[in-house]
Amino acid sequence: MSLALQREVDLAGANTLGLPCIAERVAAPRTLPQLREALDLAKARDWPTLLLGGGSNLILPERLPGLVLRPAMADWWLEDDGAGGGRVHAGAGVVWHELVMALARRGLWGLENLALIPGHCGAAPIQNIGAYGVELCDVLEAVHLVHLDDGREAVLGPEDCAFGYRDSVFKQALAGRVVITRLIMRLSHRAAPRLAYGDLASRVGAAPTPLEVAEAVCAVRRDKLPDPASLGNAGSFFKNPVVSSAEAERLLQAHPDLPHFPQPRGRVKLAAGWLIDRCGLKGWRRGHFGVHDRQALVLVHHGGGSAEELLRFADAVAAEVRARFGIALEREPRLAEARAG
């Protein structure tokens, strides 16, 4: 076969949490024919399959049987619409942050607030990545994919993706059923800085460029978030809870300084990191895992731990928040599970 298979592959360096994991087999298709070849082989051999990109939003078990697919379509190109903007076509294997910075250097607006988010483009729609007031769904135009069961291609528009806060059809009805191969995102040359979140506005001038905004976002994230290369983590481990206005009012009466952000349909988003911090958990450590000492929303791996231990630690953090505030926290990273073809 033209597609190489690796066997007994150590994936500890392929997930940002740095969890120990051995994959029975790994394939990294660079083209659609290679992807279909891998899918056909998995189906013929009845191998369960798992999709793995940059490993930034997955909790890996100690062993993954069957076949791990790592889409490696790493090309991207720009399509000018002739009206002050255009579209970027990006393969699933393109490193997200590298793409964001390349586009910002070209003076294109749209992705700059999403700088330094780890992972590959193919994973971006799954949890509708977002930061500093921008979500992927704000710019996404189309998702190209291949169905695992029969290899057929399909293209989904934003309305088909059921995007929500850190949610999409790829975490629901299509979870484990498709391989995302390419994204199309619309961009603009017209200035459109979004600086309302955090202290971004104070870090840039009156008329910033996309690159200046992206660099400011990087600076903020580096100030608050640990580098996975030196301290294992998956970024924000918990979603910011979204509650009813009545629930938010109850909490604000007791905690007037609680950060809160109005949402559609009268809902209110709360800051999970603030809730964890107020429980006195910032910097807390148990065994091989801990709460980061500068950003309580981030759980860190000090080495030597397992997925099971991490999940127990996360449950302990969530239990403290529920006990004090009556708010349930939901984790962002997904527990990896190989699925039968």
C-alpha positions, 0 to 999 in steps of 0.5 A: 500500500502507498500509505505507511502504517506505523506500529506501537507508536508512543503518543505521549508527545502527540497530545499537549497534556503529555499523557502516556499512550501507545497506539497499536497502529498510526496512519498519517494520510496526506491526500484523499486517496491515502485517507480512503486507503486507510479507511478501507483497510480499517474496515476490511480488518475490522479495526476501531479508528480514532482521529487525532490532530494536534492532540490539544483537546483530547484525553488519551488512554494508556493504549489505543487499539486498532488504527489512529488516523492523523490527517496530514493534509498540510496545504493552504491557499488564498482565494481573493474575492475582488471585493476587499476580502477573500477566503482561505482554504486550509487542510486539516493538517495545517497548524492553526496558530501558524495559519493565523499568524501567516494571514495576519502578516498579510493584513487579513482580518478575521482570525487574529483573536484566535492566535496561539490556540494549539492544535490543527485546523481539522480539529477547530470546528469540533469544539468551535474554538474561540477566544477574546470575543471571537469564535470559529463560526464567525468566519467559517464558510464550509467544512469539507469531510469524508464519512468513515463508514463509506468514504463519501465526501461531503461539504457542510455550511455553518448552518449544518454544523450546529455550532454552539459554545464549545460545541458542534455537530462534530461532538454530537451526531457526527462524533467519530463518524467523519474525518474533517479534511479542509476548512474554508474561512472568509477574511477581510482586508477592512479593519475590524479589530475586536478588542473588548475582551480582557486588556487587549485594547490597552496593548495595541494602538488606536489603529492596530493591524491584524498582526498587532492584535494577534501579537497582543493576544499571544502576549496575553495568552503567554502571560496566563497560560503555560507552554504545553512543551514545558508543562503538559496541559490542554488549555482551558480544561472547563467550559465557562458555564452559561446560566439563566439570568436569575441564577446569575443574579443570585450569584452576583448578589453574593459575589458582585465582582464575579465576571459575567457576560450576557448571552443570547436568549437571556443567558449569562456566561460566567468565568469558570476560572474565577469560580475555581480561584475563589474556591482556593484551588489555584496552585493546588496539586494532588499527585501528578496533576494540579491547577495552574498557579496563574490561571485556575481554568488550566489543569496541568500535568506534572508528569507520570500521571494517567488519564484516569488520575486526571479525570479524578482530579478534575472531578474533585475540582468541579465538586469544590465549585459545585459545593460553594457556588451550586454551579456544575462545570463541564470539561472541554477536552474529550476522552479519546475512544476508538470506534468500530468502523 
